[in-house]
Amino acid sequence: MAAEPVEDNCINFVGMEFIDNTLYFIAENDENLESDHFGKLEPRFSVIRNLNNQVLFMYQGRHPLFEDMTDADCAENASQTEFIIYVYKDSLTRGVAVAISVKCNKMSTLSCMDKIISFKEMNPPDNINDEKSDIIFFQRCVPGYDKIIFESSLYEGYFLACEKENDLFKLILKKKDESGDKSIMFAVQSKD
């Protein structure tokens, strides 16, 4: 019994071109090629906690802070503590692409524009026609821990982190150091 040939899912290149120090390949047939983009999939409702078990919540409509809360407190303040994690299809493989939103009166989405973490009053778009965005983070599991990290798609090597400032525990964006920084680790508890 002979094996049947399997059709390749390959791209035939017919040329190359240098543009601004970047080498581009020209495909023979590009009708099935997909441009770099993020495409929104199904959302997940979650509570996010830092390593001190403090709950992330939206403070005064714009600022993400961590605070000690019981499960009852979380439920009473669900509009500020239950985050909607939108998973996006990513045309590149860099981790699970997500946008983090909360609906407290109006929909707000976490942004890291200019390396400052805040909520933008907006619904996450269905598609983002770029490979970087201030609202997209790459969610990855931490080997050896039951924790998650979120790397900015806009600022490579920068992660969401918890930092104490005065008496507040704030969500910030910081460059990952190589000394095993645990401030960038979070527990994400699904509410679905």
N, C-alpha and C positions, 0 to 999 in steps of 0.2 A: 504494500500500500504506500503510495507516494504522498509526501506532504504537499499541501497546497501552498503556493507562494502567498505571502502576506504582503498587502500593499503598504509601502512605506509612507510614513507621515513626514516626509523630508521636504526641504525647500531647495530647489535648484537655483544656484546663483549664476548670473550671466555676466556680472561685471562688478568692479569696485571703484570707489571714488573717495578721494580725500577732501574733506571740507572742514576748515578751521581745526586742523590737527586731529580730526576724527576720521577713522576709516569706516565708510558705509558700503554695505554689500547691496547689490541690485538683484532682486529676485526675478526669476523668469516669469512667475505668475504670482502676484501678491494679493489676489482677491480674498484669500483666507487668512491673511496676516492681520494681527490685532495690534493696535497702537497701545503704548503704555498708558494705563489708566487704572482707576479703582472703580469697581461697580458694586453698589450696595446690595447685600443679601439680607437675610432675616436678622432681626434684632434679638438680643437677650437682655433680660432685666436682672440686674446684679447689685449687690452691696459690695463696696470695695473697702478693705481694711488695711491699715499699715501693720508693721510687725509688733506694735504695742497694742494691737487689737482695737485701735481707735477707728471710728467709722468716718469715711469721707462724706461730706455734705456740702451743699451749695449755700454759702453764707451771704446774706444781703443781695441775693440775685446775681452775683457775679464772681465771688471769690470761693475757690475750693479750699476747705479747711478740714482737719481731722479733729474729732472729739470723742471722748468716752461716752458710749451709749449702750443701754441695754437693748435686747431684741425688741422689747415693748416700745422703747423710745424710737427705735428705727421704724417700727410699724406706724407709730403716731406721726412721724415726720417723713413718711414714705416719699412724698413729692420732692423732698430735698435729699433723701438718702438712697433712693433706688435709681440707679443709673441705667440708661439704655445703651447697651454696647452693640453698635451696629458693626457687623462683620462685612468687609468688602472683599470681593474677588480682586486679586492683585495680578496683573499681567506678568509680574516678576515674582520670584520666590525669595521672600525676605522675612518670613514670619506671618502671623495672622494679622492682616491689616484691619484696624478697628477705628471707629470714631466713638467718643464717649459723650453722651448727651443726658440731660435731665429735663423733665417737664414739671416746672414749678411755676404755675400760671401760664408761662410761655415756654416754648422749647428753646433750650440753650445747649450749645455744643462746646466742648473743651477745645481751646486753641493754645498754641505755643508760639504765636507770632512774636517776633523779636525776642525769643527765648523767655517770654513772660507768660505764665500760665493764667488764663482767665476764661470765663465763659462768654461766648458770642451768642447773642440772641439770633438763633437760626436753626432751621431743620438741617440735618446733614443731607447734602445733595445725593441723588440716586447715582450719579456718575461724576467722577473727577478726572478730567482728561489731562492728567499729568502723572508723573511718578513720585512727586513730592507734594505734601500739603500740610498746612499748619494744623489741620484737624485730624490727620491720620497718624496713628501710632502703631508700631508693630508689637503685637502681644506675643510673648514667648514664655515658655515654662523655664524655671530655674532648675538645672540638674541638681539632684540631691536634696531639694526642698519641695514642699507642696505650695510653691509661690509662683507669682507671675511678675514679669517686668514689662514695661511699655517704653519702647524706643521711638523717638520722634522720626517721622519720615522726612521732615524738612531739615532737621539738624542731626546728621548721622553721629552716633556716639553719645547723644544726649538722651537722658531718660527722665520719666516722671519720678519724683522722689518726695519724701516727707522730710521737712526741715523745721526745727523749732525756732521760732522768732518771737522774742519776748515771751509771752505766755501762750502764744498760738502755735499750733502745728499746721504748717501750710503745705500745700501741694506745689512743688516747684519743678523746674526743668534744670537738670544738672548733668555735667559731663561725668561719665562713669570713670571712677578711678579703678586701678587694678589691685587694690588692697582688700578686695572682698566687701565692698560697700553694700550694706544691707538696707540702707535707706531707700533703695530703688525697688525693693521687693514688696509685693502686695498679695493679700489673699482676696480672691474674687469669688464671692458666694452667689451662685445663680438663684434667682427667685422664680424661675419658670417652673 
